Amino acid sequence: MSFTDLSIAKEATIKPIEKIAESAGISRDALELYGNYKAKINVDLLEPAAKLGQVVLVTALSPTPAGEGKSTVTVGLADALKQLKESVVVALREPSLGPVMGVKGGATGGGFAQVLPMEDINLHFTGDIHAITTANNALAAFIDNHLHQGNKLHIDPRRITWKRVLDMNDRALRQVTVGLGGPAQGVPREDGFDITVASEIMAVLCLADSLEDLKERLAQMVIGYTYDKEPVTVRNLGVEGALTLLLKDALKPNLVQTIEGTPAIIHGGPFANIAHGCNSLMATQTARRLADIVVTEAGFGADLGAEKFMHIKSRKGNFHPDAVVIVATVRALKMHGGVAKDSLKESNHDAVRRGIVNLAKHVETIREFGIEPVIALNRFVTDTEEELAEVIGWAEAEEIELALTNVWEQGGEGGLELAKIVKRQLATPNQFAHLYDEQDSVEEKLRAIVQKVYGGADVQLSDKAQKQLVELKKYGWDALPICMAKTQYSLSDQPKLLGRPEGFTITIREIIPKLGAGFLVCLTGDIMTMPGLPKQPAALNMDVGEDGEAVGLF
């Protein structure tokens, strides 16, 4: 029989969510049920924790377009720790419908290391992303109505920076014109759409630690500028209360379970290549209140999600990872070693050797933060013993702890070796340190990321970015952490420069202040905040069976 993620999920025995909550120490009063297998957690009704659990961050080398199984390893590691009788909760992001319907698939793990109910989580789940979409577009409607009703704030329609969003890859909406059709239809202006997971409201929700904090962050968001080039905020419009009302339920973390019954909190879903790429701070801190060990992930490679986890999320939460796992695969190493995507199934240990330079850079990056990483070599059926030996031998020579994992096929059992190594790492205090201080200049912060994380030579700002930097300094917005928007496929800003490029310069084409989220988004290369669908989107394989169940999800 040929197993798929969906078929395995359908055959799994799923427990009532009350049972999962009970195992995690969550009282029934703190649960808000969404059917039998999903619930939101009212964190205000949780028992106080004697201490907060340790955090294991799972990241990866620079991925291939097919993905390397980072979420699968994250879930499998949590299940393996549970098999070792550890108190553990896994914390993940919510999948966006863009990748689900596009090419990458969902974000619920895979095989026997996934979270359930898989179909619900990959589709509408508890409606959090829809609520963020609605709040974002409500704000857009309030802005356009303000223009239509007399524009008391003197907002310059040419300098409105707030975009509408949709949780779907739709390139046709990147640039649009609104307000056509005469005076009754509003004020004509150019506009555009981002994907919902790139919305500042998504970032705000993921970094807020309370309802009050959420409201204040929403109020601080800049939506545009006046004719005198002064910033206009949500507070100026007076609609932060309405936006908070739309998001009050979405702020509560979601509780589900893994196939093996490990409690899983899934909440928030920002992309790591165009946003900060981590599940919500509230979800992680809630998990830390419930368990001794929290296993969480950050999107794409260590150059993106992990760097942002360290400099944005953990800084805001006043904690840092106690251990870091870097997921690698033979096929990704071969691609970084020069093998084409359609030839990755062919054995080629020489390409593996050449591609190891990419993995080596990510190891160096985590070490720059003062943490000794563990490598999870995620095994695929096409891997040969010779190829695996190439990676294992390199890790031994470099004195890097490595575990061969097979959690897709074996679940937690396939991650026991990794779990034992992680436990040893958790028992050893690290020397964590940020790579830049928030008070450093924007140029210094950018240079620290480019040189220490990407391995590049320098950074340069476009004329537009230089003008924006002058504005940032004028308004005192430069003392914020950096959120780089960069391709995930390369350490550089050029997606085709695989392996470990050197001597390159990163070009910052635009700097966008996100005052509610509390960071500066720096756009590099050709990165898009509204992706497009591929020629053969995954949606072509999706359907609904006669029993009403999903077909074709992965």
Salt bridges, closest charged atoms under 4 A:
GLU32 OE2 - LYS252 NZ 2.77
GLU68 OE1 - ARG331 NE 3.46
GLU86 OE2 - LYS423 NZ 2.88
ASP120 OD2 - LYS38 NZ 3.30
ASP128 OD1 - LYS40 NZ 2.87
ASP144 OD2 - ARG164 NH2 2.87
ASP144 OD1 - ARG189 NE 2.75
ASP156 OD2 - ARG158 NH2 2.85
ASP156 OD2 - ARG159 NH1 2.46
ASP191 OD2 - ARG164 NH1 2.57
ASP191 OD2 - ARG189 NH2 3.68
ASP194 OD1 - LYS163 NZ 3.84
ASP213 OD2 - ARG217 NE 3.12
GLU216 OE1 - ARG235 NH2 2.69
GLU230 OE2 - LYS474 NZ 3.81
ASP249 OD1 - LYS248 NZ 3.56
ASP249 OD1 - LYS252 NZ 3.53
GLU297 OE1 - LYS70 NZ 3.23
GLU297 OE2 - ARG93 NE 3.04
ASP303 OD2 - LYS486 NZ 2.79
GLU307 OE2 - HIS311 ND1 2.69
ASP350 OD1 - HIS349 NE2 3.44
ASP350 OD1 - ARG353 NH1 2.98
GLU364 OE1 - ARG500 NH2 2.85
GLU372 OE2 - ARG367 NH2 2.75
GLU385 OE2 - ARG379 NH2 2.49
GLU386 OE2 - HIS349 ND1 3.41
GLU387 OE2 - LYS334 NZ 3.02
GLU390 OE2 - ARG353 NE 3.03
GLU401 OE1 - ARG424 NH2 3.17
GLU443 OE2 - LYS473 NZ 3.50
ASP458 OD1 - ARG447 NE 2.99
GLU510 OE2 - LYS464 NZ 3.57
GLU549 OE1 - LYS10 NZ 3.66
